[in-house]
Amino acid sequence: MQKEKAVVSIVKVFKKAHPDSTTDDPESKCVDIKAIEQLKTAVTLDVVKTDPHFAEMSLVKIRACPSSPSKQKNGKLFAH
């Protein structure tokens, strides 16, 4: 089991932001996602944070960001 924080798959949002049913916080939102591609090798958060290709991703900029939107070119970089 993966213990280190890492990117493990490419996903696509298929339902826009809606209230998060896992919390009582009315401000909390979530999106529904679908896995598009499982990565052959997990890309650790440390690698993402030190690679200049990903410098503008919210995954790098925001401390507690469990997921991050990414340009299509970044998804291709993860997949290779």
N, C-alpha and C positions, 0 to 999 in steps of 0.2 A: 504494500500500500504506500502511495506517495505521501510522505510526511512533510517535505519541504514545499513551500508555496511555489506553484508553477503553472504555466499555461499548458493544458493537456489536450485541448481540442479547439476547433474553430466552430463557432455557433452562429446562428442567424436568429434575429428577433422575429417572431411570427405573430405576436400580439403586443400592441403598444402598451405604454404604462397604464396601470390600473391599481386600485387599492390593494395593498398587501394583506392577504387573508391570514398570515401567520403572526400578525401583531395587532394590538388594540390601538396603535398610534394612527390616527386618521390622516396624518401627513405622509406616512410611509407608502411608497409605491414600489411596484415590481413590474417586470416584463416577462413574457413567456418566450422561451428560447427552444431551438431545436439544434441538436448536434449535426453539423455538416460534415466534419472530417476529424477523426481522431489523429492526433499527431503521433508520428512514429517514435519520437523521443520527446519527453516533457522538457519544456524550456523554463528554467528556474527564474523566479522573480529577480534574483541577483543578476542573471544574464540579461534579462529585459532592461533592467535599470541602468546597465552599463553600456548597452548597445545604442549608439546615436540614432539608429533608424527608428527607435521607439521612444525617443526623448519627449515627444509631445503627447503621448498617450496618457489618459487620466490614470491608468494603472501605475504609471511611473510618478505622476505629479501628486496624486491624492493618497494619503497614507493608508486609509482603510477602504480601499476600492476592490471589491471582490470580482468585478468584471469591468471591461472597458470597451467602448466602441473603438473600432479601428478601421483605417482605410483599407481597401482591398489589397493594396500592395503589401501592407504589414502582414495580412493573413498569409499571403504567398511566402513571405520571408519566414514566418513561423513554420510553415509546412515543409520547408527545405532543410 
